[in-house]
Amino acid sequence: MKKTVFICSVLLFFYGSLSAQRFGHINMNQIIDLMPEKDSAEAKLQSYYKELLDELEVMQVEYNKKLQDYTAKQANFTDLIRQNKEEELRSLQQRIQQFQQQADQSFQQKQVELLNGVIEIVKKTIAEVAKEQKLLYVFNVGGLNSSVDAVLYYSEESIDIGPMVMKKLNLKPKPSTTSPSAPQNQKK
């Protein structure tokens, strides 16, 4: 009998401590989309992308001009000059391919660099709101791929801290026809 009472009291203690824990959820993508810093980052990213495309276009124009020149004059070239021109075209083509690969990598790095600043602002504000609301955990329900969320189940008692973070960042929600950050059809 004492053993049963002890087990019941331990279970009640654990249940009580679990029910006292508070959890929150947020759609970070929704918050980030509203931030003016994101627009600024995207504008810088577009400018950087244009610089890369312009350089690639210059290289492509140079290649096309040399190829046309080679095609027009190849019948008059000696073997040595023809080989030299062909090697020059191959080398230029390799440089273009190498530049494309490096430009892709550089663009991705620039994207991460610019968006990390915005993400850090949101994370800091989320931490502030979570502390104010005495939350133990906050789950992001707006993953990078909206069809796969970080949380597959949430309780009705879960607190959507998105509006509080928006308020702290002085952001106004965009008008929408769906619920802003609650996962759709995921409660079990």
Phi, psi and omega in degrees: 000316179298322181296319180295317179296319179297313181297317179297319180292323177295316179298317178297321178299311181294320178297317179297318181289326178290320182288341179281343180288141182243137181237151176228165176222159181205152172256096183299322181300321179297317180294312182300320180298335181273347188280134177296333178297329179292317179299318178297316179297318180293323178295317177296320180295319179296320178297316179296318179299318180296320177301315180296317179296320179299316179295319179297321179296319178300316179295320181293320178297316178301315180297312182298320179297315180293325179292317177298317179298316179297313182297319182290328188249001189298331181293335182267354183281145170285168180302317182296315180292318178300314178299319179296316179294320178296319178295321178297318178294317178298317180297317179294320178296320177295319178298320179296314179297318179296318179297318179301315179296314180294323179295319178299313180296316181296320178297315179297318178297318180296320179298313179298314181301313183289320182281336178299324178299317179293316181298320180296322177299315181294316180299319180297317180291323176299316179298319179297313180295319180299320178293317179298323182270001180056046178269143176273322181222148172231126182255138176273117180260006178242078181293174178299325175256109188296345179276348178234104181268160179287339182237127180263346180216140172215151183274155174299337181278352178296139183260123174280109183269003178307310179299325180290321178293318178301317180298316180296328179269004181057045180251147176253136180294148175283144178295135179215168181260352180246166176297132190298317185219003178280134178299141181268132175052043183240352180289143179235000000 
